[in-house]
Amino acid sequence: MGRMDLPEPELLSGPGSLKKLPALIQSKGVRSVLLVSDKGITGIGLIDPLVQALDKAGIDCTVFDDVQPNPTIANIDSGVEIYRANQCDGIIAFGGGSPMDCAKVINARIGNPKKTVIQMQGGMKVSGPLSPLFAVPTTAGTGSECSLGAMVSDPESHEKFGVASPYLVPPYAILDAELMIGLPPHITSSTGMDALTHAVESYIGNWASDYTNLHAEQAVEIILRDLEATYLDGTDVDRRQNLAMASHHAGLAFTRAMVGYVHAISHNLGGLYGVPHGLANAVILPFVLDFCRQDCEAQLAKLAVIGGIGRDNEPTETLSLRFIDKVREMNRNMDIPTGIAQLRASDIPNLAKRALAEAHPQYPVPRLMKQSECEAILRKLLTITG
């Protein structure tokens, strides 16, 4: 993964950039699109200006908004049927991580009709090329508009699994802060901490490179500077645009350098209980950093300096501890809980087993975690409540 030459999306960025999307779609020869979203977004009319602009440009648009917070195999298969029934030749992913992931795997199924979603599980099982996919994130967190992966929930096994392929990277992405002005504060905070987790885990992992470090550092600098202020006042379009770019930088980093135990635990909490991914990442991040701090002390120290909470002439131990303290402080200031309310003690051994099975060997973590150590972290999430 770290050595792969992965594509980057062609980017339209800046407040109001969504208005340029119909012309971009026309220029790619697409005449009929499936717009994948969720009912929360369509219910507030966020897609309406785009749908009207597409109609004006002579582009047919079919809206599929049945995506669940953790998209399921059934969601994906329904989208495939609607795509085919309406003779679409392109897809717009419009929303947060769930519509993005759902749209990516719909696209993979369209391009690989003989494979089920289950058969695509894991890495490099999707062939291409795929239909044009235009990613329009409405949150600044997942970085899914530039990542090669998508997460799918299997309601039968209560597990989440990944589908990964360079062909899943959307060829086109639109980062428009105007779409994010109305985000509730708790969504702003959890998605922002999601992006921070992407940046940090890619930075401290063993597959980090000069390229991924540069993007991770840019993400951390912006998030530590602008996230809490945006949580308090979400109307600042410049800060919103900064955070959208931070999420994008973090996405470019983690899709090449991968993630770590925070994601492994978070995915399994999401699969079993439906815990929102960004919120779970925010809660888990400081505990995993406590666990591996001594093995990535220099990296955490550098992030503290980049984030403006330390000077490079201070001891690395001091700086690394301060960075973790800053993560906890941000969570506290943005009313993010210190535990997972849904977590049950009886589920901890199985959750730990599943998390480690996901992480080993595909996540290049700075310190390997044993079953007992993973269970200990989960118990902290159980006993400490926010």
C-alpha positions, -999 to 999 in steps of 0.1 A, spaced: 0 0 0 27 24 10 45 19 -23 15 20 -45 10 48 -69 -26 57 -60 -47 82 -79 -57 115 -65 -91 130 -74 -95 160 -96 -105 187 -71 -130 215 -73 -125 234 -40 -138 265 -24 -171 280 -12 -197 277 -40 -177 251 -60 -207 228 -61 -221 251 -88 -194 239 -112 -203 202 -109 -229 200 -137 -204 214 -162 -178 189 -150 -203 160 -153 -212 172 -189 -175 174 -198 -170 137 -189 -199 127 -212 -222 115 -184 -259 119 -192 -276 102 -163 -264 101 -127 -274 82 -96 -272 106 -67 -265 86 -35 -273 103 -2 -293 98 30 -327 110 42 -311 134 67 -295 153 38 -324 151 14 -349 160 42 -333 194 47 -332 201 9 -294 202 7 -293 184 -26 -322 205 -42 -300 232 -58 -278 205 -74 -307 185 -87 -322 216 -103 -289 226 -118 -284 191 -133 -319 192 -148 -311 226 -163 -280 212 -178 -299 183 -193 -285 156 -170 -310 131 -157 -307 126 -119 -321 97 -99 -319 102 -61 -312 71 -39 -314 82 -3 -320 50 16 -284 48 28 -282 39 65 -256 54 89 -235 23 85 -243 12 49 -254 -24 46 -251 -50 18 -288 -45 12 -283 -7 8 -257 -13 -19 -276 -39 -38 -307 -16 -38 -286 12 -53 -272 -12 -80 -308 -21 -90 -319 16 -92 -287 25 -112 -295 -2 -137 -332 5 -139 -326 42 -147 -298 35 -172 -273 57 -153 -238 61 -165 -223 80 -135 -227 84 -98 -227 114 -74 -219 105 -37 -234 133 -17 -230 134 21 -209 120 49 -189 88 51 -219 65 48 -232 78 14 -196 79 2 -189 43 12 -222 31 -2 -217 49 -36 -182 35 -39 -193 -1 -35 -224 4 -57 -199 16 -84 -177 -15 -77 -207 -38 -81 -218 -21 -113 -183 -26 -127 -179 -62 -114 -214 -76 -119 -204 -112 -112 -191 -104 -77 -212 -100 -46 -203 -74 -20 -190 -102 3 -168 -114 -25 -152 -80 -27 -143 -80 10 -106 -71 17 -81 -57 -7 -77 -56 -45 -107 -77 -55 -124 -49 -75 -115 -46 -112 -118 -15 -133 -123 9 -149 -155 19 -131 -182 45 -139 -173 82 -132 -179 89 -95 -182 125 -83 -177 128 -45 -194 157 -27 -186 155 11 -209 174 34 -188 168 65 -151 175 71 -140 142 85 -139 110 65 -116 119 37 -136 93 18 -135 115 -13 -99 106 -18 -95 72 -2 -94 37 -18 -116 21 9 -152 17 19 -167 1 50 -198 -21 48 -220 -35 76 -232 -71 76 -264 -72 97 -263 -109 99 -228 -112 115 -230 -77 132 -196 -70 117 -182 -43 95 -157 -51 68 -137 -31 43 -135 -31 5 -104 -16 -9 -90 -10 -44 -74 19 -62 -104 18 -85 -126 29 -56 -108 63 -53 -133 88 -67 -119 105 -99 -136 138 -90 -142 155 -57 -159 188 -47 -150 205 -14 -176 232 -8 -177 247 27 -211 262 20 -226 227 23 -212 224 58 -224 257 73 -255 241 88 -238 211 104 -248 206 141 -219 211 165 -218 175 175 -213 164 139 -186 191 134 -167 178 165 -170 141 158 -161 144 121 -132 167 128 -118 143 154 -123 115 128 -100 135 104 -75 140 132 -75 103 139 -68 96 102 -39 120 103 -24 108 136 -26 71 128 -11 75 94 17 96 109 27 72 137 24 40 117 53 22 101 42 29 65 45 67 68 64 84 40 74 120 33 43 123 12 19 111 38 37 129 66 33 162 48 -4 158 43 -9 145 79 10 175 93 -11 199 73 -43 182 86 -32 183 123 -21 220 121 -55 230 107 -76 208 130 -59 219 162 -62 255 151 -98 256 138 -119 228 150 -129 240 184 -137 275 171 -158 260 144 -176 238 169 -185 270 188 -194 290 157 -202 270 126 -210 300 104 -174 309 96 -171 297 60 -133 301 58 -127 279 88 -152 254 74 -132 254 41 -100 249 61 -114 219 78 -127 204 46 -91 206 32 -77 192 65 -100 162 60 -88 158 25 -52 160 35 -58 134 62 -75 112 36 -46 114 12 -23 104 41 -42 74 56 -52 59 23 -15 54 17 -1 49 51 -31 32 66 -46 35 101 -43 15 133 -59 2 164 -83 32 169 -100 22 136 -99 -15 143 -117 -10 176 -140 17 162 -151 -4 132 -161 -33 155 -180 -10 179 -198 3 148 -205 -31 135 -219 -45 168 -237 -14 182 -240 11 153 -218 36 171 -210 65 147 -175 60 133 -162 95 140 -175 96 175 -160 62 183 -126 73 169 -127 105 190 -134 85 222 -108 58 215 -79 79 202 -64 91 235 -65 56 250 -46 41 220 -21 69 220 -15 62 258 -8 26 248 17 32 220 32 66 231 67 55 239 70 37 205 60 69 186 72 96 210 91 115 184 62 117 160 37 128 186 62 154 198 65 168 163 27 169 160 26 189 192 50 215 177 31 216 144 -2 220 163 11 250 181 11 235 216 48 232 221 83 242 211 108 220 193 134 225 221 113 209 247 118 172 257 100 148 233 84 130 263 69 162 275 56 171 240 42 137 233 23 137 266 10 172 259 -3 161 225 -24 134 241 -36 158 267 -46 182 239 -67 154 223 -85 148 256 -89 186 261 -105 189 227 -129 161 233 -138 176 267 -143 211 253 -166 197 225 -187 175 248 -174 142 234 -179 115 260 -150 95 275 -167 62 271 -190 42 248 -225 40 263 -236 10 243 -206 -11 253 -214 -43 273 -188 -60 294 -198 -94 282 -189 -83 246 -154 -71 253 -135 -104 247 -151 -109 213 -148 -72 203 -111 -73 212 -106 -105 192 -124 -90 161 -104 -58 164 -71 -75 165 -81 -98 136 -87 -67 116 -55 -50 126 -32 -79 122 -13 -79 99 -28 -52 76 -23 -21 99 13 -10 103 10 0 140 39 13 160 34 -12 188 16 -46 186 -13 -51 210 -22 -83 228 -57 -96 234 -54 -87 271 -42 -52 263 -71 -46 238 -96 -58 264 -81 -34 290 -86 -5 267 -122 -15 260 -128 -18 298 -117 18 301 -144 27 276 -169 8 296 -161 21 331 -154 58 323 -185 77 313 -189 111 298 
